[in-house]
Amino acid sequence: MKCADTQTKKIPAVVQRVQQLFEHYNLNASSATKALGYSTTSKLYSILGGAEPSYPTLVDFLTQWPNISADWLMLGVGPMLRSATATDAPAPKPTLNLTKAASQKGVSGFDRILTITVDEEGKETIPFVPVLAQAGYVRQYNEPVYKKQLRYYRLPGFEFGTFCAFEVFGDSMEPTINHRDIVIVSPVERLDLLTPGDIYVVVTEESVMLKRIRERIMDRSEMVRLYSDNPAVLPYELPAADIGQLWRVRGYLSTLIPSFPEITAERIFQVIETLGFDRAEVRRHLEEQVPE
């Protein structure tokens, strides 16, 4: 006879802290999903049910509720709020007032307030910035005359949150993202909370670039190394202070339909294993050989 299991499932400490955060701001899975800009509630229901949140999800929490201490949320160290004077009210929706003016020592992701546009129903729209309009984007993106030149869209899966669309020029991110593809991006409000390894639209006073960033930016006085997925394009460094805006790529639109590959990556790994090599060891060696 099998005995009933009297032991309750232990909830991970980080999940307990997420539950405390929700209780503090009087949130449930549905209201938190809307505040975070997620398209479905499944992720948060899973976390509240005991699944440990991923690092990008924790970053989303810290971005949306900046009064929460990162040390407390991620490590369980110190108090929940960053200061004794922090307000108990939920942080305002980041689409209304993304950042304060960036200082040399700060880590904000935008150097000016970013205004948003809404349709006749009061729902946010996605501005599309084609290549020809990117030259004047940095200095004029909030100017009414410039904004009238842009087209605005709403896309399935991007109904909640603030997004922008940029047309891609060049082959530096091939084969991941190709020339004339359109990337859908969301604003990064704090450079120190970017997700290492993701692709970003980096906006400076001189250009709009699509690059991969592998390390967090902890101070605007440091240098940032930008990487391309095209191995023929070498990485280069840019002063963090030169970054006027940073947008994280959330998806992309493409008219390029890949042809059926003659040899897939999975098939290559099968051959490697047949030859007696360990798949994990080969993958580790390839990752180590990524050009710096």
Secondary structure, DSSP 8 states (H G I E B T S, - for coil): ------------HHHHHHHHHHHHTT--HHHHHHHHT-S-SHHHHHHHTT----HHHHHHHHHH-TTB-HIIIII--S-SBSSTT--SS----TTT-------SS--BSBSS-----B-TTS-B-EEEE-GGGSTTHHHHTT-HHHHHHSEEE--TT--SS--EEEE--SSTTTTTS-TT-EEEEEE-SBGGG--TT-EEEEE-SS-EEEEEE-S----TTSEEEEE-SSTTS--EEEEGGG--EEEEEEEEE--------SS-HHHHHHHHHHTT--HHHHHHHHHHTS--
